[in-house]
């Protein structure tokens, strides 16, 4: 695996500590914080708070990908994310990722200051995504999914979950590199909660090391998700912080490089202590 990645003035040394991606949903309908940060002022305040709390990346998304969510128009997505990215870039040099499946949104987001493309479809929803990322020469997070957010929870029948996820990644990585994406710009996300049932989400966490064998950094996103709610018998996503913490700490022990989280302050402490135990600093 490539040992490091530099974005602006930030060095991501994958073998020295865990990195935190703070979630900023500028949507009215995301599963745990929809409507809270869909104004520029509140979104910017939240982003700067996450930076203060220890986020290494701010992930800005304008379209909900919760199970059952429906697609919005290109214009709606651009209207939600571009002003927020612009405002945050004027305030901070924090690395920004744009959470989108549309090549045009990725292109416009990078133009106003975003640094990374985070695509839940790994470039399968828009056939221009991988060529666009190659031309932009920026990192991309490739996530495993089946179907789309509206259909994915009906597509959880796997013969060999981890093997099929890895096969998907191998195909998408091969395609991306063929189109000109640099190997060091690729990050993998096995897509916990996306076309995965309760048991499969646990199986992914237990097998992160198998995904790491593909030789790319791995991002894990468990934050406040429904499988944690099931374990805790907790329907309110905002009350799943410490369940999330347990899953994050375990993911680090299994080889996760980046954690995508809502609650940066709490997960920073969790990652700091777990890293100290693993990396011996």
N, C-alpha and C positions, 0 to 999 in steps of 0.2 A: 504494500500500500504506500502511496505517496505520503510522506511524513508530515507535510505542512501545506498550508494554503494562505496566501496573503491577500487581504481585502482592505483597500485604503491603508490605514496605518495599523491594522489589526492582524496579528499573526495567529493562525489556527494550527498549533502543533498538536496533531491528533494523538500522539502517544504520551502526552504530558498531563492532560486534564480533560474534564468533560466541559463542553460548551453549551450554553443555554440560549435557546431561541424563544423570545417572548412573543406571544400571540397577540396580534392587534386586529380584531375583526371589525371592520368598518361597515357592518351589515345590520339590518333590522331584525334578522331572524336566525343568527347562529345559536347553537344548542344551549350554550351556558351563559353567553354575555351579549346576545343579540340586542341591538338598540342602545347599548351603553356608551359606545364610542363611535357613533355614526355621524358626529359633528366634528369639524376640524379641530376646534378648541379642546373638546374632551378627548379626542383621539391623540392629539399632540401631547396633552398632559399625561395621558396614560403611557404613551411611548417613552417620554422623558422619565417618568417614574420607574419604568422597567429598566431603563438604562442605569439609573441611579442604584437600583436594586441588584444589578449585576448581569443584566442580559448582554450577550455577545452579539446577537442578531435580533432585529425586530422584523417579524413576519407580518406583512400587511395584506389582508385579503378582503375583497369586496363582494364575494359571492359565497353564500353558505354552502358547505358540502356535507351538512348533517344528513343522516339517512332520511330519505323521502323528500329532500329539498329539490326544487325545480330551478331550471336554468333562467338567468336574467339576460337582458340584452347586453351587447358589447358597450353601448353608450352608457347604460346604467353602471356597469362595472368600472368604466373609465372615470365617470363622474364621482364615484365613491373613493377610488384609490389614488388618483393622480394628485389631487390637491393635498392629501395627507402626506404622501411621499415627498412632495415639494416642500411642504412646511417642515417636516422632520429633517430633511436634508439641510435646510437653512439653519437648524438648531444644533445639529450634531453630525459627527462623522461616523456614527455607529453604522456598521453594515446593515443594509436593508434587503430583505427578500420580498419579492412580490409573489403572492400565493394566487396563481392563476393557471388556467388550462388553455388560454388564448394567446397565440403568438403576438397579436397586435397589442394586447395589454402588456405583455412582457416587454415588447419593443419600446412602447411609450413610457413605461415605468422606469426602464433602464435609462432612458433619455433624460428623465428629470431627477435621477439620483439613486435609483435602486441598484443593487449589486448582484443579486442572486435571483434565479427563477426557481420557484417551488411549485412543481406541477404534479398534482395528485394523480394525473393520468399517465405520467411518464412519456408525454408526447403522443399519446394515442388518440386524444380527443381532437387535436388539431394537427394535421400533418405538416404544417409549417413551423411547429414549435421547435423541433430539433434543429432544422436548418437555420432558424432565426437565432437560436441560442449560440450556434456555432459562429455565425457572423458577428454577433455581439461580443463573443469571446468572454463569456461570464460563466460562473458555476451554475449548475442545475441540480436540483434534488428530484430524483426519479422515484415516484411512489408506486407500489403495487396496488392495483385495483382490478376488479371485474365489474363490467357493466358501468353504471354511473350512479351518482348519489340517490337517484330515484329508484333504481332497480337492484342495487348491489347487495342488499341484505337477503335477496332471494337467490343469490349466486354463491353459496358457501359450500358447495359440494366438491371437495377435493379428494383425490386419491392419495396424494402425498403433499401436504401443505407446503412444507419448507422447500422441497425439491421443485414444486411448481412455481413458487415465488422466485427461487433462484434462477429457474429456467427463463422466466419472464424478464428478470433483470439482465441475464446474459444476452437475450435478444435485443433489449432496448439499449444496453451499453454498446453492443456491436454496431447497431444502427447509428447511434449518436457519434461514436468515434469515426465511423465511415463518413459521416457528414461533416466532420471537422471539429467536434467537441473534444477538448483535451481531456485525457484520462484524469489529470489532477483536478479537473473541474466537476467531476461526477461524485454525487453523494446519493446513497440509497436509503429509502424509507419503506419498510415492509408493509406499511398501511394498516396499523392496528385499528380495528373498527370499520374498515372499508372492505366489504365483502368477506367479513370474518365473523364467526359467531363467538360466543363467550369462551368456549374451550379453545378455539383456534387462536384467540388473542393471547391466552396464557401460553399456548404452545410456541407462539412467536417469541415471547419474552424468554422462554426457556431455551430457545435455539438461536439467539442472536449470534453466537459464535459461528454457527453454520453459515449465516449470511455474511459475516465478516470474512469468511474464507474466499469470497469473491474479490477481496483485496481493495475494497473501497470503504471510506468512512460511512457509518450507519447512523441515521437519525431515527429516534424513537419518539412517538407521540402518544402518550397514554393519558394526558391531562384531562381529569374530570370525566373520563369516558364511561359509558354505560356498564362495561364489564366490572369496573370498580364499584359502581353503584349497586350492582348485583351482589358482589361479595359483601358489601357493607349494609345492604338493604337500605340504601340511601337514594331516594328519587331526585333530590335537589343536587344538581351538578356542582354548585358552589360549596357544598358541604362534603366534597370528596377530596379535599386538599391533602389530608394525611394518607388516605388510600393511594392517591397519586404519588405522594412522597415515597411510599414503600415500593411502588412499581418502578419509580425512577432510580432509587438506590439499587434495586435488584438489576435493572437494565444496565447500569454502569458496571456492576460486577461481571456482567455477561459480555461486555465489550461495546456498549453504545458510546458513540462519540459526541452526539448532539442530542439534547432533550428539548422537545418543543412543548412549552408550558405556558399556562395562564398565570400562575402564581410564582413569579420570578423570585421574590424575596425569600419565600420559604424553600423553594427548590435550590436556590443558591446555597443555602446552608446545608441541605441534604447532599448536594453534589460535592461541596467542599470537604465535608467529613468523609464521604465515601471515597473520594479521590485520594485523600490523605492515607486511608487504609490500603488502597490499591497501589498508588504510585510512590508511597513511602517518603512523602516530603513533610 
